[in-house]
Structure formats: C-alpha cells, structure tokens
Amino acid sequence: MTAQLTRKLMRTVFVDTMIESLATDSRVVLLTADISSWFFTAVRAEYPDRVINLGIREQAMIDIAGGLALTGHRPVVHTYAPFLVERPFEQLKIGLGHQDVGAVLVSVGASYDDPSWGRTHQSPGDVALFDTLPGWTVHVPGHEDEVEPLLRDAVSGDGRVYIRLSERANNEAVPGSDGFTVLRRGGAGVVIAVGPVLDQVLAATATADATVLYTATIRPFDHAGLRAAVGSARPNVVLVEPYLRGTSAYEVAEALGDVPHRLRSYGVRRDQETRVYGKAEDHDRLHGVDAASLTESITSFFR
C-alpha cells in the first residue's frame, strides 16, 4: 500500500492538475491554508486574484469559498483533512450547504498518513461528518492515477465535492466508475474495499471464495451494485474503509433493506483514541485493517 519512489504522490497529481485548470478555466479559484501553498508560488504570480493563500484561517477560507461560488467562480479549497472538515464544519454547513453553492474540497493527511504529527493532523471522522450534510459527493481515490479524472470532473461541475487524498496508495489503479467495480467473484460473501485499502483486501481474500468490490467514490453509495453482487453470493458483507469503522454501514443497510444479511465493518476503531505515534502501518495493525488481521477476520466471518 505504500507508494513507490518512482511514482507520483496523489498530492503531486493534484498540484499539476490544478495548475493546468487555473490556466484553462477562468472560473477556477484555488484557496489554500498554508499547506501545499509553496507548490503554487509560480502560478500565484501569474493569477494573483485566483490563487490565494489565507494562512491558518480555515473557517474564513470556507466562507470565502462560498462567496466566490455565489459570484460564479469555482472554488477549490485545500489543506489537511482535520483543518478542511472538522475545524470549519459550521462554515461547510452554512457557507456552502445552506447557501446551496458548490465547491471542491481536496484534503491530504487522511486518517493517519503521518502519525508523527500527532492527533491534530488525523481525521478518521471526516467522511462521517459529510454524511450529516446533504448533497456532497465523496471521492476516496486509491491510486494516484485515479486522482486526475476525479478532480477534473469535480472542477468542471458546480456541485459540492470532497476528494480525500492519501500519501498511501494501492499498487495499481482501477479504471474509473460511478459505482462499484467487481474485481473478483465468489460465493461466500461480498467484500467492499474503499480507496487505498484495496491491496490489503486483495491480499486478505486471495484464497477466499469471495466477491470483491472496489470504489473510489463512496458517496453517492452504489446501492444497485451491492445488491447485484449480493444476489450471486451468500448475504455476508464485509466493509473495509480507510476512515471511521462502520461509516458506510447504514448505506449497506439501505441497499439491502429487504435482503436478510450479515455485515462486518472494518476501519479506524471507534472505541478508543490511539495515543501513539509510530508509522501508518502500525496504526493499520492496531485498527485491524492490515492484511494479516483482515485475513483472519474475514475468514472467520465467512465460515
């Protein structure tokens, strides 16, 4: 799941795509809060009114994005996930949602990409928070090659879109789809892998008689795709997400409301705060989303 040195990071793809978007679409305005602002120094000199670093004023940044959207601009807002979603949550609710205007929010840091920064830079609850707000599309790319098409589509539209980037990536990209992509078929149950947990899921199910579904777009949730997959397997569903455990459990329940089923969710644990540093892989083991833990858990669940 760790990106190879010869590959671009998702953040690098974001930067390159944004520089091109600023040059080709006069609607686009980029707002940063110090994070990654150094990547845009040259393009800021070319478009000083459309590349704006607001410093660590994240709440103001979201409200400014709302104002820009009201005037016909397409704001793209970028910083670490907790500073983009948790700190200015009221502004997301009112400045964008209540005013019914669009923006593209692009985060880095994910749940615990670099634990050395501590709890302030971790945001396992970001997607769950967006579930309390209507009208958001949520993308969780699992590979750097999935970032550009998702970002270009978001920037060209006018809706409210959250793109959750990570420093961690699967070995291979999966071609874009609006819903689930079926990677394997089996009869023991269905395993859903969201974004950059796919490699662990594929390793964990290598010898399992399981259907494996993948998506980089978790909202809207592909109800029809899940129903179709469950229709050819036992109604056992495993949900593996790279953020708060069980975030999409209610969507599975909605999709299978009239189908008796069993569900097991994996992700960042809800029962305690992890007060340690270490590496991201250490946190995977603590939360049970490393390949070895998933192998044991999924095998036991499917028996």
Beta strands, then each sheet from edge to edge (+ up, - down):
strand 1: 28-32
strand 2: 51-53
strand 3: 74-80
strand 4: 103-108
strand 5: 136-139
strand 6: 160-164
strand 7: 181-184
strand 8: 189-194
strand 9: 210-215
strand 10: 217-219
strand 11: 236-244
strand 12: 262-268
sheet 1: 2+ 1+ 3+ 4+ 6+ 5+ 10-
sheet 2: 7+ 9- 8- 11- 12-
end
